Every structure is written in C-alpha cells, then in structure tokens.
C-alpha cells in the first residue's frame, strides 16, 4: 500500500475498533467511565472508513484519467 490515505484509513479504522472494544470492556467491568473511549473509537472508526473510501475513489479517478490520456495520445 503506497497510498497515504489508505494507510491512515486502516490505522484509524484499527484504532477505532480497539477503542470501541476497550469501551465495551470498561463497561462490563465497571472500572471507570467508558463513554469517552467509545466516542473517540466511533469517531476514529468513521474517519478511517471515510479515508479508505476516499483513497479508493482517488484510485479509480486516476485510472480513468490515465485511460483518457492514453486514448488522446493514440488518436
């Protein structure tokens, strides 16, 4: 993976899942407040998914541009 958006997206996705799981663990054990871990986890998860989708859109658009340029050069 060379795309920086995909790397960031996967990192935020994984961090979000980890924080959500931590929040559920804290909720079950009643050790401390779990709300902040879950809120930050869901936000990181959402931003990670958005980064992943954005990187895929950029990849498709780049391929489209390269194909258009190849067609123009072939004329």
C-alpha positions as CSV (number, residue, x, y, z in Angstrom):
1,X,0.0,0.0,0.0
2,X,1.6,3.2,-1.1
3,X,-1.4,5.4,-0.8
4,X,-1.2,7.6,2.3
5,X,-5.0,7.9,2.6
6,X,-5.3,4.1,2.7
7,X,-2.6,3.8,5.3
8,X,-4.2,6.5,7.5
9,X,-7.6,5.0,7.0
10,X,-6.6,1.5,8.0
11,X,-4.7,2.9,11.1
12,X,-7.7,4.9,12.2
13,X,-10.1,2.0,11.5
14,X,-8.0,-0.3,13.6
15,X,-7.6,2.3,16.4
16,X,-11.3,2.9,16.4
17,X,-12.1,-0.8,16.7
18,X,-9.6,-1.1,19.5
19,X,-11.1,1.8,21.4
20,X,-14.6,0.6,20.9
21,X,-13.6,-2.8,22.3
22,X,-11.8,-1.1,25.2
23,X,-15.0,0.9,25.9
24,X,-17.1,-2.3,26.0
25,X,-14.5,-3.9,28.3
26,X,-14.6,-1.0,30.6
27,X,-18.4,-1.0,30.5
28,X,-18.6,-4.7,31.5
29,X,-16.0,-4.4,34.3
30,X,-17.3,-1.1,35.6
31,X,-13.7,0.0,36.3
32,X,-14.1,3.6,35.1
33,X,-16.1,5.7,32.7
34,X,-16.2,4.1,29.3
35,X,-18.0,6.8,27.3
36,X,-15.0,8.7,26.1
37,X,-13.3,5.6,24.8
38,X,-16.3,4.6,22.9
39,X,-17.0,8.1,21.5
40,X,-13.4,8.5,20.3
41,X,-13.4,5.0,19.0
42,X,-16.6,5.6,16.9
43,X,-15.2,8.8,15.6
44,X,-11.9,7.2,14.6
45,X,-13.7,4.3,13.0
46,X,-15.9,6.7,10.9
47,X,-13.0,8.8,9.8
48,X,-11.0,5.7,9.0
49,X,-13.8,4.4,6.8
50,X,-14.0,7.8,5.1
51,X,-10.3,7.8,4.4
52,X,-10.5,4.3,2.9
53,X,-13.4,5.2,0.6
54,X,-11.6,8.4,-0.4
55,X,-8.5,6.5,-1.3
56,X,-10.5,4.1,-3.4
57,X,-12.2,7.0,-5.2
58,X,-8.8,8.6,-6.0
59,X,-7.5,5.3,-7.3
60,X,-10.5,4.9,-9.7
61,X,-10.3,8.5,-10.8
62,X,-6.5,8.2,-11.5
63,X,-7.1,5.1,-13.7
64,X,-9.8,7.0,-15.6
65,X,-7.5,9.9,-16.2
66,X,-4.7,7.6,-17.4
67,X,-7.1,5.8,-19.8
68,X,-8.4,9.1,-21.2
69,X,-4.8,10.4,-21.8
70,X,-3.9,7.1,-23.5
71,X,-6.8,7.4,-25.8
72,X,-6.0,11.0,-26.7
73,X,-2.4,10.1,-27.3
74,X,-3.5,7.2,-29.6
75,X,-5.5,9.5,-31.9
